[in-house]
Amino acid sequence: MLRPIKVCPGRKSPVLTSYAAHFDAPAGYLDFARFGPPSREVVAATARATEESARPDHTTVDGLMQADQAARESAARLVGTDAQHTVLLPNTSTGLFHAALGIREGVVLASRTDFPSNQYPWRRAADLGRVTPRWLDPAPGEGMSPDLVRAALTDDTVAVSVSAVDFRTGYRADLAALREAIGPDRLLIVDAIQAFGVTHMAWEAADVLVVGGQKWLRAGWSTGFATLSDRALDSLEPVLTGWTGVEETGLFDGTEHPPAVDARRWSITHLSPVAAAAFAAALELVERHSVAAIESVIAARIAELAEVVERSGGRVLSPAEPSRRAGILSFALPDQDPVLVAKTLQDEGVTATVRTDSLRLSPHASTPPEATERVAAALLSLRS
């Protein structure tokens, strides 16, 4: 007879208690790599901005537009840059298309196993004859390592595009080492949607950093930003610059205005001020609690979940070394259909991502010890 798996999560940390108090997500929600349920502050900011827009006066629109500046400044502080190098975007894909179409010519190294949002921009740019993508094949369970990239570099390589954290396994890229490997003259383009706000990384190594806010930042859909280094501003052609990305946007004189000198050149049109208000509220919450504190709680939950999976006879597909993984734990149970495993988890109130060959658990700093206990109970029932 199998003995129950005991989880000993210990006392709740102060950051878990204080951070979790802002959220209403169910205890068993372990799918933040897919979508992060927003905080009460984000919900309130969204409702407040929507209500104001429903009863406007001569100050309403200008007042709502101020959320853009607040969100840009907060995002810039978390990156370690300034608002002039930061622009709000509605999603990660928009930023990646800006980067891909902005490269005039040359080879770009990208991963064949990356999430499709970091593939199609390079394919479309190639169709237009602007770049030549060279697809690399990382080792199973890994992402774009410095050694893999270094071996693929050629004289015509102009950029490397990577995910800060692999969406399948949580593999954490070494951005500083990648920067060193490619040298100072090539662009390092980083999709940080699976990392930003919950993982401290060398963001300063990136020339283009693109982030969507609907996952770990818990800001809701249609939120995000990009930061551009001076190198990126100098070398990337602003192909998609719209009327809000030029100088003197308020002058409607029928002539073409030059692109803005800073990151505003990536603006196509005004974004939703309602979404900007939500994004500003979400970023403020991260700043208040700190990325380091949030990351430490997530790391503890991942370690607990990894132990539960292994004690249940499962195979962890994420990196074993804690320093090489972020907030994602992928696993498979031998001789068990992932769909059946997912159904068993759901019966215990656990939400996970199910793949054809594996499952993905992704907790946040608000995830209580109870979630690990639920996973343990579900996997124990499968063993029984």
C-alpha positions as a Python dict, from the first residue, in 0.01 Angstrom:
ca = {
    (1, 'M'): (0, 0, 0),
    (2, 'L'): (137, 340, -99),
    (3, 'R'): (198, 594, 174),
    (4, 'P'): (75, 952, 125),
    (5, 'I'): (332, 1208, 20),
    (6, 'K'): (372, 1465, 294),
    (7, 'V'): (454, 1820, 198),
    (8, 'C'): (623, 2031, 461),
    (9, 'P'): (614, 2385, 327),
    (10, 'G'): (694, 2545, 660),
    (11, 'R'): (569, 2884, 769),
    (12, 'K'): (438, 3130, 516),
    (13, 'S'): (694, 3397, 438),
    (14, 'P'): (596, 3761, 502),
    (15, 'V'): (615, 3842, 132),
    (16, 'L'): (382, 3553, 49),
    (17, 'T'): (125, 3675, 298),
    (18, 'S'): (143, 4042, 202),
    (19, 'Y'): (166, 3982, -173),
    (20, 'A'): (-107, 3717, -178),
    (21, 'A'): (-345, 3954, -1),
    (22, 'H'): (-385, 4147, -328),
    (23, 'F'): (-522, 3853, -529),
    (24, 'D'): (-829, 3632, -549),
    (25, 'A'): (-697, 3349, -768),
    (26, 'P'): (-783, 2997, -644),
    (27, 'A'): (-517, 2822, -437),
    (28, 'G'): (-467, 2551, -698),
    (29, 'Y'): (-409, 2783, -992),
    (30, 'L'): (-66, 2683, -1127),
    (31, 'D'): (-81, 2820, -1480),
    (32, 'F'): (85, 3163, -1458),
    (33, 'A'): (305, 3082, -1757),
    (34, 'R'): (-15, 3092, -1960),
    (35, 'F'): (-205, 3373, -1787),
    (36, 'G'): (-165, 3556, -1459),
    (37, 'P'): (-491, 3650, -1285),
    (38, 'P'): (-470, 4024, -1209),
    (39, 'S'): (-469, 4183, -865),
    (40, 'R'): (-755, 4372, -706),
    (41, 'E'): (-562, 4692, -778),
    (42, 'V'): (-549, 4610, -1150),
    (43, 'V'): (-920, 4529, -1156),
    (44, 'A'): (-997, 4853, -971),
    (45, 'A'): (-775, 5062, -1199),
    (46, 'T'): (-945, 4912, -1504),
    (47, 'A'): (-1291, 4981, -1366),
    (48, 'R'): (-1198, 5333, -1256),
    (49, 'A'): (-1056, 5429, -1595),
    (50, 'T'): (-1355, 5279, -1776),
    (51, 'E'): (-1599, 5460, -1548),
    (52, 'E'): (-1418, 5791, -1605),
    (53, 'S'): (-1434, 5741, -1980),
    (54, 'A'): (-1809, 5684, -1955),
    (55, 'R'): (-1862, 6031, -1799),
    (56, 'P'): (-1604, 6250, -1972),
    (57, 'D'): (-1544, 6623, -1952),
    (58, 'H'): (-1278, 6845, -2107),
    (59, 'T'): (-1004, 6696, -1881),
    (60, 'T'): (-1090, 6325, -1901),
    (61, 'V'): (-894, 6206, -2204),
    (62, 'D'): (-576, 6396, -2115),
    (63, 'G'): (-600, 6266, -1759),
    (64, 'L'): (-642, 5905, -1869),
    (65, 'M'): (-344, 5936, -2106),
    (66, 'Q'): (-114, 6009, -1810),
    (67, 'A'): (-120, 5638, -1721),
    (68, 'D'): (109, 5574, -2018),
    (69, 'Q'): (387, 5782, -1864),
    (70, 'A'): (343, 5623, -1522),
    (71, 'A'): (362, 5271, -1665),
    (72, 'R'): (666, 5353, -1880),
    (73, 'E'): (853, 5499, -1585),
    (74, 'S'): (773, 5200, -1364),
    (75, 'A'): (876, 4949, -1633),
    (76, 'A'): (1198, 5142, -1696),
    (77, 'R'): (1290, 5136, -1327),
    (78, 'L'): (1240, 4758, -1312),
    (79, 'V'): (1462, 4712, -1618),
    (80, 'G'): (1725, 4958, -1500),
    (81, 'T'): (1683, 5213, -1779),
    (82, 'D'): (1476, 5530, -1830),
    (83, 'A'): (1144, 5623, -1988),
    (84, 'Q'): (1314, 5763, -2299),
    (85, 'H'): (1434, 5412, -2381),
    (86, 'T'): (1095, 5256, -2302),
    (87, 'V'): (771, 5234, -2501),
    (88, 'L'): (441, 5070, -2415),
    (89, 'L'): (316, 4799, -2649),
    (90, 'P'): (-4, 4593, -2657),
    (91, 'N'): (181, 4258, -2658),
    (92, 'T'): (515, 4085, -2706),
    (93, 'S'): (457, 4001, -3073),
    (94, 'T'): (426, 4367, -3172),
    (95, 'G'): (770, 4437, -3026),
    (96, 'L'): (928, 4137, -3196),
    (97, 'F'): (784, 4243, -3532),
    (98, 'H'): (924, 4593, -3479),
    (99, 'A'): (1267, 4440, -3417),
    (100, 'A'): (1252, 4190, -3704),
    (101, 'L'): (1139, 4443, -3965),
    (102, 'G'): (1383, 4701, -3835),
    (103, 'I'): (1689, 4497, -3934),
    (104, 'R'): (1786, 4594, -4286),
    (105, 'E'): (1987, 4284, -4377),
    (106, 'G'): (2198, 4004, -4234),
    (107, 'V'): (2160, 3676, -4047),
    (108, 'V'): (1962, 3646, -3725),
    (109, 'L'): (2009, 3345, -3500),
    (110, 'A'): (1689, 3213, -3340),
    (111, 'S'): (1571, 2890, -3180),
    (112, 'R'): (1364, 2635, -3368),
    (113, 'T'): (1212, 2525, -3035),
    (114, 'D'): (1113, 2874, -2922),
    (115, 'F'): (754, 2988, -2881),
    (116, 'P'): (610, 3075, -3226),
    (117, 'S'): (584, 3446, -3141),
    (118, 'N'): (965, 3452, -3161),
    (119, 'Q'): (967, 3276, -3498),
    (120, 'Y'): (705, 3432, -3723),
    (121, 'P'): (852, 3785, -3717),
    (122, 'W'): (1178, 3647, -3857),
    (123, 'R'): (995, 3441, -4117),
    (124, 'R'): (796, 3744, -4232),
    (125, 'A'): (1107, 3964, -4241),
    (126, 'A'): (1278, 3695, -4448),
    (127, 'D'): (983, 3690, -4690),
    (128, 'L'): (1046, 4061, -4745),
    (129, 'G'): (1415, 3999, -4811),
    (130, 'R'): (1532, 4193, -4507),
    (131, 'V'): (1691, 3922, -4292),
    (132, 'T'): (1795, 3559, -4311),
    (133, 'P'): (1695, 3358, -4004),
    (134, 'R'): (1927, 3075, -3908),
    (135, 'W'): (1745, 2826, -3689),
    (136, 'L'): (1935, 2662, -3404),
    (137, 'D'): (1839, 2344, -3220),
    (138, 'P'): (1906, 2366, -2846),
    (139, 'A'): (1960, 2049, -2646),
    (140, 'P'): (1643, 1898, -2494),
    (141, 'G'): (1540, 2089, -2184),
    (142, 'E'): (1759, 2387, -2268),
    (143, 'G'): (1736, 2711, -2458),
    (144, 'M'): (1988, 2919, -2649),
    (145, 'S'): (2312, 2858, -2458),
    (146, 'P'): (2621, 3076, -2511),
    (147, 'D'): (2814, 2780, -2653),
    (148, 'L'): (2540, 2700, -2905),
    (149, 'V'): (2521, 3062, -3016),
    (150, 'R'): (2898, 3110, -3028),
    (151, 'A'): (2940, 2808, -3253),
    (152, 'A'): (2677, 2940, -3496),
    (153, 'L'): (2812, 3295, -3531),
    (154, 'T'): (2936, 3402, -3874),
    (155, 'D'): (3059, 3732, -4008),
    (156, 'D'): (2714, 3813, -4147),
    (157, 'T'): (2534, 3751, -3816),
    (158, 'V'): (2378, 4081, -3707),
    (159, 'A'): (2148, 3974, -3423),
    (160, 'V'): (2052, 3693, -3188),
    (161, 'S'): (1693, 3651, -3069),
    (162, 'V'): (1632, 3452, -2751),
    (163, 'S'): (1371, 3386, -2486),
    (164, 'A'): (1484, 3487, -2139),
    (165, 'V'): (1299, 3182, -2007),
    (166, 'D'): (1196, 2885, -2217),
    (167, 'F'): (818, 2843, -2221),
    (168, 'R'): (837, 2464, -2213),
    (169, 'T'): (1085, 2393, -1935),
    (170, 'G'): (1163, 2720, -1758),
    (171, 'Y'): (1527, 2711, -1875),
    (172, 'R'): (1679, 3046, -1785),
    (173, 'A'): (1907, 3200, -2046),
    (174, 'D'): (2238, 3348, -1936),
    (175, 'L'): (2193, 3691, -2091),
    (176, 'A'): (2526, 3828, -1970),
    (177, 'A'): (2713, 3531, -2118),
    (178, 'L'): (2518, 3561, -2443),
    (179, 'R'): (2612, 3928, -2462),
    (180, 'E'): (2978, 3837, -2419),
    (181, 'A'): (2952, 3558, -2677),
    (182, 'I'): (2806, 3772, -2955),
    (183, 'G'): (3025, 4075, -2894),
    (184, 'P'): (2939, 4445, -2872),
    (185, 'D'): (2833, 4503, -3232),
    (186, 'R'): (2552, 4250, -3273),
    (187, 'L'): (2201, 4303, -3137),
    (188, 'L'): (2070, 4084, -2856),
    (189, 'I'): (1690, 4068, -2879),
    (190, 'V'): (1516, 3920, -2575),
    (191, 'D'): (1158, 3801, -2533),
    (192, 'A'): (1112, 3828, -2156),
    (193, 'I'): (743, 3750, -2119),
    (194, 'Q'): (813, 3432, -1917),
    (195, 'A'): (1057, 3604, -1683),
    (196, 'F'): (1004, 3972, -1625),
    (197, 'G'): (879, 4076, -1283),
    (198, 'V'): (950, 3741, -1118),
    (199, 'T'): (1310, 3667, -1216),
    (200, 'H'): (1614, 3888, -1178),
    (201, 'M'): (1825, 3871, -1494),
    (202, 'A'): (2088, 4083, -1669),
    (203, 'W'): (1837, 4295, -1860),
    (204, 'E'): (2109, 4550, -1935),
    (205, 'A'): (2264, 4293, -2171),
    (206, 'A'): (1967, 4319, -2408),
    (207, 'D'): (1949, 4570, -2691),
    (208, 'V'): (1580, 4499, -2734),
    (209, 'L'): (1378, 4374, -2438),
    (210, 'V'): (1014, 4290, -2510),
    (211, 'V'): (760, 4200, -2241),
    (212, 'G'): (389, 4118, -2240),
    (213, 'G'): (201, 4194, -1919),
    (214, 'Q'): (-68, 3926, -1919),
    (215, 'K'): (137, 3647, -1763),
    (216, 'W'): (374, 3692, -1467),
    (217, 'L'): (316, 4067, -1437),
    (218, 'R'): (-56, 3997, -1388),
    (219, 'A'): (-166, 4313, -1568),
    (220, 'G'): (-426, 4161, -1800),
    (221, 'W'): (-430, 4141, -2178),
    (222, 'S'): (-325, 4421, -2415),
    (223, 'T'): (-43, 4534, -2187),
    (224, 'G'): (332, 4528, -2239),
    (225, 'F'): (642, 4728, -2320),
    (226, 'A'): (981, 4727, -2489),
    (227, 'T'): (1312, 4889, -2401),
    (228, 'L'): (1570, 4981, -2662),
    (229, 'S'): (1940, 5038, -2614),
    (230, 'D'): (2118, 5325, -2788),
    (231, 'R'): (2265, 5063, -3023),
    (232, 'A'): (1916, 4946, -3116),
    (233, 'L'): (1790, 5302, -3166),
    (234, 'D'): (2082, 5373, -3397),
    (235, 'S'): (2068, 5056, -3605),
    (236, 'L'): (1703, 4947, -3628),
    (237, 'E'): (1499, 5111, -3902),
    (238, 'P'): (1164, 5236, -3763),
    (239, 'V'): (957, 5061, -4032),
    (240, 'L'): (633, 5046, -3832),
    (241, 'T'): (643, 5397, -3685),
    (242, 'G'): (293, 5544, -3678),
    (243, 'W'): (164, 5895, -3627),
    (244, 'T'): (220, 5878, -3250),
    (245, 'G'): (583, 5771, -3298),
    (246, 'V'): (706, 6085, -3473),
    (247, 'E'): (817, 6430, -3368),
    (248, 'E'): (548, 6694, -3321),
    (249, 'T'): (261, 6449, -3306),
    (250, 'G'): (14, 6730, -3243),
    (251, 'L'): (100, 6915, -3563),
    (252, 'F'): (-131, 6795, -3841),
    (253, 'D'): (22, 6970, -4140),
    (254, 'G'): (-3, 6699, -4403),
    (255, 'T'): (373, 6635, -4415),
    (256, 'E'): (576, 6337, -4301),
    (257, 'H'): (740, 6399, -3965),
    (258, 'P'): (1069, 6232, -3868),
    (259, 'P'): (1056, 5940, -3622),
    (260, 'A'): (1103, 6027, -3257),
    (261, 'V'): (1464, 6010, -3144),
    (262, 'D'): (1382, 5783, -2851),
    (263, 'A'): (1186, 5459, -2801),
    (264, 'R'): (860, 5637, -2883),
    (265, 'R'): (945, 5563, -3249),
    (266, 'W'): (801, 5217, -3191),
    (267, 'S'): (459, 5365, -3126),
    (268, 'I'): (205, 5301, -3402),
    (269, 'T'): (-97, 5471, -3247),
    (270, 'H'): (-237, 5551, -2905),
    (271, 'L'): (-284, 5246, -2685),
    (272, 'S'): (-580, 5200, -2457),
    (273, 'P'): (-542, 5430, -2155),
    (274, 'V'): (-754, 5178, -1966),
    (275, 'A'): (-494, 4907, -2033),
    (276, 'A'): (-216, 5152, -1944),
    (277, 'A'): (-383, 5222, -1609),
    (278, 'A'): (-404, 4849, -1539),
    (279, 'F'): (-41, 4803, -1640),
    (280, 'A'): (75, 5087, -1415),
    (281, 'A'): (-107, 4930, -1119),
    (282, 'A'): (47, 4588, -1186),
    (283, 'L'): (400, 4724, -1217),
    (284, 'E'): (362, 4929, -900),
    (285, 'L'): (274, 4613, -708),
    (286, 'V'): (589, 4440, -833),
    (287, 'E'): (801, 4740, -736),
    (288, 'R'): (645, 4752, -392),
    (289, 'H'): (720, 4388, -310),
    (290, 'S'): (1044, 4361, -514),
    (291, 'V'): (1139, 4108, -778),
    (292, 'A'): (1390, 3942, -544),
    (293, 'A'): (1127, 3867, -281),
    (294, 'I'): (875, 3742, -537),
    (295, 'E'): (1138, 3525, -703),
    (296, 'S'): (1243, 3362, -376),
    (297, 'V'): (889, 3248, -297),
    (298, 'I'): (837, 3110, -648),
    (299, 'A'): (1168, 2921, -628),
    (300, 'A'): (1058, 2758, -302),
    (301, 'R'): (728, 2647, -456),
    (302, 'I'): (905, 2506, -762),
    (303, 'A'): (1142, 2307, -539),
    (304, 'E'): (847, 2163, -345),
    (305, 'L'): (662, 2068, -662),
    (306, 'A'): (974, 1908, -813),
    (307, 'E'): (1014, 1693, -503),
    (308, 'V'): (650, 1587, -518),
    (309, 'V'): (679, 1490, -885),
    (310, 'E'): (997, 1290, -831),
    (311, 'R'): (862, 1110, -524),
    (312, 'S'): (558, 1017, -732),
    (313, 'G'): (777, 850, -992),
    (314, 'G'): (755, 1137, -1236),
    (315, 'R'): (1032, 1273, -1455),
    (316, 'V'): (1111, 1642, -1422),
    (317, 'L'): (1184, 1794, -1763),
    (318, 'S'): (1293, 2134, -1632),
    (319, 'P'): (1660, 2201, -1544),
    (320, 'A'): (1761, 2032, -1219),
    (321, 'E'): (1989, 2316, -1112),
    (322, 'P'): (1774, 2584, -941),
    (323, 'S'): (1990, 2865, -1082),
    (324, 'R'): (1913, 2751, -1436),
    (325, 'R'): (1535, 2739, -1407),
    (326, 'A'): (1269, 3001, -1345),
    (327, 'G'): (906, 2962, -1240),
    (328, 'I'): (814, 2673, -1469),
    (329, 'L'): (819, 2305, -1381),
    (330, 'S'): (750, 2064, -1667),
    (331, 'F'): (716, 1693, -1599),
    (332, 'A'): (588, 1363, -1732),
    (333, 'L'): (460, 1053, -1556),
    (334, 'P'): (577, 728, -1719),
    (335, 'D'): (294, 527, -1873),
    (336, 'Q'): (41, 798, -1790),
    (337, 'D'): (-154, 997, -2049),
    (338, 'P'): (-98, 1369, -1978),
    (339, 'V'): (-467, 1432, -2041),
    (340, 'L'): (-554, 1185, -1764),
    (341, 'V'): (-298, 1344, -1532),
    (342, 'A'): (-444, 1687, -1604),
    (343, 'K'): (-796, 1559, -1530),
    (344, 'T'): (-678, 1414, -1200),
    (345, 'L'): (-515, 1746, -1111),
    (346, 'Q'): (-834, 1929, -1202),
    (347, 'D'): (-1030, 1700, -970),
    (348, 'E'): (-803, 1828, -690),
    (349, 'G'): (-864, 2189, -796),
    (350, 'V'): (-528, 2230, -972),
    (351, 'T'): (-501, 2421, -1301),
    (352, 'A'): (-200, 2330, -1516),
    (353, 'T'): (-97, 2343, -1880),
    (354, 'V'): (-129, 2007, -2055),
    (355, 'R'): (85, 1916, -2357),
    (356, 'T'): (78, 1604, -2573),
    (357, 'D'): (378, 1458, -2388),
    (358, 'S'): (399, 1649, -2059),
    (359, 'L'): (243, 1889, -1813),
    (360, 'R'): (356, 2232, -1696),
    (361, 'L'): (313, 2376, -1348),
    (362, 'S'): (387, 2745, -1293),
    (363, 'P'): (323, 2892, -946),
    (364, 'H'): (350, 3256, -840),
    (365, 'A'): (445, 3426, -515),
    (366, 'S'): (77, 3423, -414),
    (367, 'T'): (56, 3044, -451),
    (368, 'P'): (2, 2890, -105),
    (369, 'P'): (152, 2563, 27),
    (370, 'E'): (-194, 2411, -20),
    (371, 'A'): (-131, 2401, -396),
    (372, 'T'): (164, 2166, -352),
    (373, 'E'): (-45, 1945, -126),
    (374, 'R'): (-316, 1925, -391),
    (375, 'V'): (-65, 1822, -657),
    (376, 'A'): (72, 1558, -420),
    (377, 'A'): (-276, 1420, -357),
    (378, 'A'): (-352, 1402, -730),
    (379, 'L'): (-29, 1224, -818),
    (380, 'L'): (-71, 985, -525),
    (381, 'S'): (-416, 888, -651),
    (382, 'L'): (-266, 806, -990),
    (383, 'R'): (-2, 584, -830),
    (384, 'S'): (-271, 408, -633),
}
